[in-house]
Amino acid sequence: MTKTVLITGASSGIGWATAEKLAALGYQSILCGRREERLKELQQSLPATSHILCFDVSDRTAVFQAIKQIPEAFQQIDLLINNAGNAHGLDVSHEANLDDWDAMIDGNVKGLLYVTKAVLPQMIERRSGQIINVGSIAGKEAYPKGNVYCASKAAVDSFTQGLRVDTNPYGLRIGAIHPGLVETEFSEVRFKGDHQKAESVYSTITALTAADVADAVAYMAEAPPHVTLADVTLLPTDQASAYVINRRS
């Protein structure tokens, strides 16, 4: 039987690569994001059936409306990958922009909670399903000027643990993957389109690629049903912790 995966933040980076990887493994996909044209481009490239949902995860009403409108052929969601998120700014706390803080809490925390709450009841009813939350090494240890971004990813880590406890009687598999430096659009967003500054984050190391993370997510998803990979931290070899990085001149 074909499995269905719902992926948030599928229009770029880790979400895009994960959709490609799981489609190659035979999953049909519900591709979620804000950029419809990008989602259509991804959809056309996939070898498996897919459906597009265009919404902002931070909009509670839009999340629940979109998931209620999923076509019947996609309604049984076997795997949820909460990948949508963002980083805005890299400032010390007393100089940070409150709009940046709101955007990170709304997307990284509240958005993940809304999508989980919308999908979870069907998994509980079936006593079957898997949720993989995409966190960050920043959720394991704070780094200078990371403040609210680190806090938002720590919330993902703690929520994942609590969700695993709550759903344990129902046989669900709940886990999180916490990547280190991954070369995607992430830094372009954080530095508000400053391409040179974004490139400097990765220029002196060999960073992870989105495909590296997608491979690890697929490994978590394809583990035997009695196995839960609950907590996976994935780092490039040049990175030892959130802020210990072997940068080469």
Rosetta blueprint (number, residue, H / E / L):
1 M L
2 T L
3 K L
4 T E
5 V E
6 L E
7 I E
8 T L
9 G L
10 A L
11 S L
12 S L
13 G H
14 I H
15 G H
16 W H
17 A H
18 T H
19 A H
20 E H
21 K H
22 L H
23 A H
24 A H
25 L L
26 G L
27 Y L
28 Q E
29 S E
30 I E
31 L E
32 C E
33 G E
34 R L
35 R L
36 E H
37 E H
38 R H
39 L H
40 K H
41 E H
42 L H
43 Q H
44 Q H
45 S H
46 L L
47 P L
48 A L
49 T L
50 S E
51 H E
52 I E
53 L E
54 C E
55 F L
56 D L
57 V L
58 S L
59 D L
60 R H
61 T H
62 A H
63 V H
64 F H
65 Q H
66 A H
67 I H
68 K H
69 Q L
70 I L
71 P L
72 E H
73 A H
74 F H
75 Q L
76 Q L
77 I L
78 D L
79 L E
80 L E
81 I E
82 N E
83 N L
84 A L
85 G L
86 N L
87 A L
88 H L
89 G L
90 L L
91 D L
92 V L
93 S H
94 H H
95 E H
96 A L
97 N L
98 L H
99 D H
100 D H
101 W H
102 D H
103 A H
104 M H
105 I H
106 D H
107 G H
108 N H
109 V H
110 K H
111 G H
112 L H
113 L H
114 Y H
115 V H
116 T H
117 K H
118 A H
119 V H
120 L H
121 P H
122 Q H
123 M H
124 I H
125 E H
126 R H
127 R L
128 S L
129 G L
130 Q E
131 I E
132 I E
133 N E
134 V E
135 G L
136 S L
137 I H
138 A H
139 G H
140 K L
141 E L
142 A L
143 Y L
144 P L
145 K L
146 G L
147 N H
148 V H
149 Y H
150 C H
151 A H
152 S H
153 K H
154 A H
155 A H
156 V H
157 D H
158 S H
159 F H
160 T H
161 Q H
162 G H
163 L H
164 R H
165 V H
166 D H
167 T H
168 N H
169 P H
170 Y H
171 G L
172 L L
173 R E
174 I E
175 G E
176 A E
177 I E
178 H E
179 P E
180 G L
181 L L
182 V E
183 E L
184 T L
185 E L
186 F H
187 S H
188 E H
189 V H
190 R H
191 F L
192 K L
193 G L
194 D L
195 H H
196 Q H
197 K H
198 A H
199 E H
200 S H
201 V L
202 Y L
203 S L
204 T L
205 I L
206 T L
207 A L
208 L E
209 T L
210 A H
211 A H
212 D H
213 V H
214 A H
215 D H
216 A H
217 V H
218 A H
219 Y H
220 M H
221 A H
222 E H
223 A L
224 P L
225 P L
226 H L
227 V L
228 T L
229 L L
230 A L
231 D E
232 V E
233 T E
234 L E
235 L L
236 P L
237 T L
238 D L
239 Q E
240 A L
241 S L
242 A L
243 Y L
244 V L
245 I E
246 N L
247 R L
248 R L
249 S L
